[in-house]
Amino acid sequence: MSTTTVRTASDYESRLQQYYYERAEEARAVRVGEKEISEQAAIVARYRDLFTRPQLDALAHAEQTAADDDRERLYRLHKTCEAGVISAELAEQEDALENAILGASVTFRGEEMPLRSAQARLAVLDAYGDREELGELERTESARFNPDRRTLLEAREQLEADVSGDPDPVARNEEEKGISLRGLERVLVAASDATTEPWQRLRDTWFDRLLGPEREALPSNAHVHYLRRLSPLESTYTKERAVEVCLATTLALGFDMTAIPNIRLDLEDRPQKNPRACVIPSNPPEVVHLITRAQGGLSDYQAFMHEAGHALHYAGVDPRLPYTFRSISRDHALTEIYSYIFEAVTREPGWHALHFGLSDAQAQENAQATLFLEALLYRRYTAKLRYELGFWSAFAEEHGSSERDYPTLLTEATGIRYDRRNYLADMDSGFYSADYLRAWIRSAQLRIYLQREVGDGWWHNERTGEILRELFLEGTRPTSEELAARIGFEPLDTAPLVEDLSAA
């Protein structure tokens, strides 16, 4: 008769570190195109003993009986075990869907290309009509996987309700994040409404400049990648200079990324490489991967700076912290603050003048383009959160069968026509949209704090790096809301964000 291994919290944490390392490295290999198929299920099977009901009960008991100063660590281990129990059940289905999407392709103008390459190609096609055509092909092929996406969502929701004991997906996420999602929604919508007038001016200006006179009044979301790339400015923000300029930018803040061996850069362009830049912290602070797929244009620089914030955070964690506080968080809101503050450097007119030899007037204009993108994305994610709250509130009755108000909310918020078929593909797990939005609020607060402490030149001052380095040492332990208090703000104070988004 086999017996189930039940580990102490310390032993569990140690083995969990090995498990996460293997899964992260597997995810990295697939994401960057080194592997054609995902084998996450095999890793989950090797570590199945980590994710059992007896182990979950043992960690819950340890959490309930722990001293106050250790309860947060044990809470996170308990929640990680919950998630692992669910992943163990779904790993084969998730691998099958991932591999099916990796194997999908579209044929555009006689050329067959992987679905992910089609997504990347949309960013570099100069002709409006070409983007419309390829975008429709991409959306149609992606929508073919909606039944499988929905099946997985249903299976995951049933398991999460069973394992957690809470049948309400919104309440579960609120408990784990320690916030009110509805309260967050209210202040975000108010901030969006307060900045509608400057947004409309930015939208009209930059839609005309970037999409040209042939654009429709409501261009489809096939053009979003092209807009985000600011493709007409490509001759200034060349693919070849992206690494050089971004490394110089981080160096001015006091971070020599070429001298941090535990940050591993993957900047190559491979056909199957996911076009979305990311950081994979396989084992903070020792092994942190920064992955981008440059295509030319300002978005290369912004993506690099965004991910540099993540990478420097994870690589700057105090190695003496328990693994849990080096790698595991309640949500992603904290680390997104640091990615946003690094990306915010690219919105400074002085940065454009310094690195690209632009006149003050041209630098100001190009910086305005980055504000246009910031406002576009903020409004998109606020609409996404509103949609997702409705989607999950109705999931018990609808089981994900309806796109609800997805196309309406996103189209009205952005002035871009979103296809109803995207309603499942355009959804990150665990209300990640809320984490992004909390980080938007917090990074605006942090920028004000840095201006007060360092001055208007905070974006190229090593004192900024010193302040951030102190924050990085704490790893994932603080919450986003705790950081707000530390820098003198209320968590839901959106005044700095409204000020940022109104500077049109």
Disulfide bonds with the S-S distance in Angstrom:
none
